[in-house]
Structure formats: structure tokens, C-alpha cells
Amino acid sequence: ERWLLSFQSRLGRAQWLQPYTSATLEKLAHEGVRSIDVVCPGFSVDCLETLEEIAQEGRDEFLAAGGTTFNYIPCLNDSPAFIQALADLVEANLAGWPVARRDPAARRVSRAG
């Protein structure tokens, strides 16, 4: 019933979007939150960034700060429903582009125009 939004990526020493995920996880544990579910909606598939920085490092930070249960909810990955929805979006938004032609010169003109 409760949710928060936080940002994980940081680059260099510059300020980034906040609140930072690592600080948020620690703060929640210190405030008495013992169980947390984490999802990364910015990614459609799990990648090393989410798996290492969120599912592993984030879990370790939350548990070290007093949390007891950390659930990383996997991305959509290759579920048949997600792949079909993605294909439907592509087909709907690329409707006929590029125009299929057998002549390679016609393809170059079609793409340039």
C-alpha cells in the first residue's frame, strides 16, 4: 500500500536525481521498515546494473541497516506476454516503414526520403 521512488544511477561527483536508492534503503531500515519489495520499472529486462547495484548491493545495505526481508522483483524479461506487447507496439508504430522493395537503390531512396 506504500511506495517510494528513488534513483540509483550516479555518474562522477555531480549531483544526480534524488533521493538515492542506497540512502533510501538504509533510511527505511533505520526507521523500522523490516520488509521491502524493490522493482526497477526503468528497465524492461534485468541487466548487470540492476542485478548488481539493486538486487545485491541494495539488499546488503538494507539488511545491514536492520531490514530483514528484501525482495527484488524481476523485470519483465522474456515473458511471452511482454514480448507480444512489445511486438504489437513496434508493428503499430512502424506501420510499413521502411517500404520493402527488392531493388537496393530504391531502398536507399526510400530511407533517405
C-alpha positions in Angstrom: 0.0 0.0 0.0 3.0 2.3 0.4 5.6 3.0 -2.2 8.6 5.3 -2.8 10.5 6.4 -5.8 14.3 6.6 -5.7 17.1 6.8 -8.2 20.1 4.5 -8.4 22.4 5.7 -11.2 25.1 8.2 -10.4 28.0 9.4 -12.6 31.0 11.1 -11.2 30.9 13.7 -8.4 28.0 15.7 -9.8 24.6 15.8 -8.1 22.2 13.3 -9.6 18.5 12.7 -9.3 17.5 12.2 -5.7 16.6 10.6 -3.4 19.4 8.0 -4.0 18.3 4.4 -3.7 21.1 3.3 -1.4 20.4 6.1 1.1 16.6 5.4 0.9 17.1 1.7 1.7 19.3 2.5 4.7 16.9 5.2 5.9 13.9 2.9 5.7 15.6 0.2 7.6 16.7 2.7 10.3 13.1 3.9 10.5 11.9 0.4 11.3 10.9 -0.9 7.9 11.8 -4.6 8.0 10.5 -5.9 4.7 10.7 -4.3 1.3 9.9 -5.2 -2.3 12.0 -3.5 -5.0 11.2 -3.1 -8.7 13.1 -1.3 -11.4 10.5 0.0 -13.9 13.0 1.9 -15.9 14.3 -1.4 -17.3 12.4 -3.8 -19.4 14.9 -6.6 -18.8 17.3 -7.3 -16.0 20.8 -6.2 -16.6 24.1 -6.2 -14.7 23.3 -2.7 -13.4 20.0 -3.7 -11.8 21.2 -7.1 -10.6 24.4 -6.0 -9.0 23.6 -2.5 -7.8 20.0 -3.1 -6.7 19.4 -6.8 -6.1 22.8 -7.4 -4.5 24.3 -4.2 -3.1 20.9 -2.7 -2.3 19.9 -5.9 -0.5 23.2 -5.9 1.5 22.7 -2.2 2.5 19.1 -2.8 3.6 19.9 -5.9 5.7 23.0 -4.3 7.2 20.9 -1.3 8.3 18.4 -3.5 10.1 16.0 -4.8 7.5 15.1 -8.5 7.5 13.5 -9.2 4.1 14.5 -7.8 0.8 12.6 -8.9 -2.3 13.9 -7.9 -5.7 11.1 -8.2 -8.3 12.5 -9.3 -11.6 11.9 -7.2 -14.7 9.6 -8.4 -17.5 12.5 -10.0 -19.3 11.4 -12.5 -22.0 7.9 -13.3 -20.8 5.7 -14.2 -23.8 3.1 -11.6 -22.8 5.7 -8.8 -22.7 7.4 -9.9 -26.0 4.0 -9.9 -27.7 3.1 -6.5 -26.3 6.5 -5.1 -27.5 5.9 -6.6 -30.9 2.5 -5.1 -31.1 3.9 -1.6 -30.2 6.6 -1.9 -32.9 4.1 -3.0 -35.6 1.6 -0.3 -34.7 4.2 2.5 -34.7 6.4 1.5 -37.6 3.4 0.7 -39.9 5.0 -0.2 -43.2 8.4 1.6 -42.6 10.7 1.1 -44.3 8.9 0.3 -47.5 10.0 -3.2 -48.6 11.4 -3.2 -52.1 13.5 -5.6 -54.0 15.7 -3.0 -55.6 18.6 -1.9 -53.2 18.7 1.6 -54.9 15.0 2.0 -54.2 15.6 1.2 -50.5 18.2 3.9 -50.2 15.9 6.5 -51.7 13.0 5.3 -49.5 15.1 5.6 -46.3 16.5 9.0 -47.3 13.2 10.5 -48.2 
